[in-house]
Amino acid sequence: MEKKLCTSTLLRRLNQTSDIRTFLSANRDSLTSPALSEHLIQLARGRGEIPERIILRAGIERTFGHQLFNGTRKPSRDKVVQLALGFGLNESETQRLLQIAGKSQLYPRIERDAVILFALYKKLSFMDTQSLLEELGLVILGGITRDEQ
């Protein structure tokens, strides 16, 4: 298997190509991301953790959490953030997890995202993050937004 190319190299090749099919075929190994479930399993193995503990620390219902790990369910953005907190991921690892899950990354200009980023920087637990969001009058992870009421 060919080594994955960096994004700037891929972008340059894409800009220079005249045929998208040829580009896709030639760069297939660099274009694919692992499935979220595969990534979660790799993260758990790499940290010497079992999914059960991560799910518990993430505050995710047990059955649903296992479905995320085995790929039978797709998480919301909040559930991905909860998993990141359950894993104890840092900011860049969390952004990567969101990217693999196909969710928007955390953006520091959005107040709630800024609080979540702060929680990641300070290595807060899921419960401490929830408490902080609630204390600041923001929607907790997995909570209902004002628009949904």
C-alpha positions, 0 to 999 in steps of 0.5 A: 500500500502506498504512503498517504499523501499530505493534503497540500500535495493532494490539493496541488495534484487536484489543481493540476489534473485535467481528468478527475477519474485519473486523479481519483484512481491514482490517489485512492489510498490518500483519499480514504478515511477509516470508518468511524467504528474502525477508528474508535476500535484503533483508538481504544486499542492504542490506549489499552482501553475497552469500549465499555469504559470509554462509553461509560466515561462518555455518558452514552447509553451502553447499547448505543455506545456499542453500536457506535463501536461496531458501526451499526449506528451513526453518531450525532456531532454531540455524541462524537464529542462525548466519545472524545471526552470519554477517550480523553482526547486532546483538541486535534484528536477530537477535530480528527474524530469529528472529521472522520465521523463527517461532522463539523469541527469545533469552532472557537467563535461559537460560544458552546464550541469554545466551552467544549474546546476549553474542556478539552484543553483542561482535560475535563471529564464529560460530567464536568463539561456538562456542568460547565455548559449548564452553568453558563446557560448553554445546551448540554451535550445531547441536550435539546436546543432552543430551536428544537423546543 
